[in-house]
Amino acid sequence: MVGRYGFWNNKRYSLEKMTLRELIGAYFQYYAINVYLGFGLLNTYYALKYMSYNFYDVIAVSVAIVTYPLAWYLLHRYILHSKFLFKNKWTAKIWKRVHFDHHQDPHDLSVLFGALSSTLPTIFLLTAPVGWWLDGLGGAAAAFASGLFTTCFYEFAHCIQHLSYKPKNKMLDLMKKRHMEHHFHDESGNFGITNFFWDHVFKTYYLKSERPKKSPTVHNLGYTQKVAETYPWVAELSGGLGPDNPSGRKAT
């Protein structure tokens, strides 16, 4: 559920029609970003108060930042693009919110951000235990804060990739092209967002020219009308299923 103030007061935003300035305003008023920043600052305070100011703290922060692309790759590929979540009544709602809706309409800003109920515990579990092992409470707080701030960067980069504009920076332009191919051509590759290193490692990196045939499930992630007859929960939550690409949009 989106926040109920400012840009997010019962409004729906399409990144196809937004300017960069409007996106920045919406981004900093989104409730999940506010929570990440707030918890990040709070944990920074506890990190500065309790950490030992030694090399282990540097390792804790570095591990949180460096492992983030790998953690996202594994979650994106093996959890969000798996089929077991929509096959279970209790996880269907989560899957619908965190990924199905985003692939159905990749430009809908309200479902682009990760769901706070799933992101916060994940960030904590991926960062805080390592920090605690290295330097107790101070290390855990430092690692958690690093994970939260890295998430803020990732979310903004993700927004930029869906915004209707062509980046002047070659690296940003390359990132956008690969991510748009994931959304509009073939969802079985290019799982990275800000980093495609692990796509290269696990052989899932591709160029559109290398896969001339478009995936028939790029917008529904395999959750078709036929599948919905056996596993109806996502369809029920969606008020029925529309065409595979309800927005009719093409990759940019």
Steps between C-alpha positions, in 0.01 A plus 500: 500500500646832398531799723212746528670834466661725243559327168348180636159632606279247319684560173645262243818592320626365170871538436422536130347841572720630783797735487817438697404782738159343565663163559742644757209662683298180502804292601580701812134505605447126466440338839743209451785735406422709807519185715832392343652843554362529853622156607827564319563820698395332826737210441776741401458663841529165680793400281691816590413452866586133543742389229868449582629712211728226368559303182213263579251782466638580155456134406142499633405801290687371194334158518157664517568712192698251289268202553186700423510437120545125558219488756267689266593275205423182696173636640390638164582186303413219740224653715320774308514310170417164654159340467457364852387835644184525289423131558446561871197690626699664780786627282299591189414845635866575574613387154227701331603817682877468482542384140200389295339846499833658410541279192135552403555877492873585520431874500265508798706676765280383788603134452860566396625540857553186705238418762624618838371188678737285298794734436576610858534146646706393198741793527538441873569127464752555222702765684455515878616145593834549323546838667414354841749216452773749414435775756187441705224762511709772335597275210143377455366856494769612253433208265121543520527873432721428198245252367217753545684781323605263221133405461411868459756529220374181336136616515585835343708337225208263435265799466736671258514190282122509459480875450430606141834650410831397344798536736795694360746294703597187305506277808153614613371458146636144488338418837167635378511300174576172677226557757244595235585177317426311820156666520398516134689221319610204713462480877734201537814715495651837593393470864734771625385858550806714562752223440501215248819336625314200639300462178833453325617252766182289484462531120168689509629820339371556148446754223166519326669413170616170652143395575296597194182330625306690767400302809122438511508532881701822531200685647321226692804304629329174409181577687260448211123458483551123488729500805251721686239224469713287733652778709232775505618723786697762303220524244245546778709774660538667159129494425566264211783483248530733202709438187863403547609858438209716623688822454588433136835668555815430306858504619685830467 
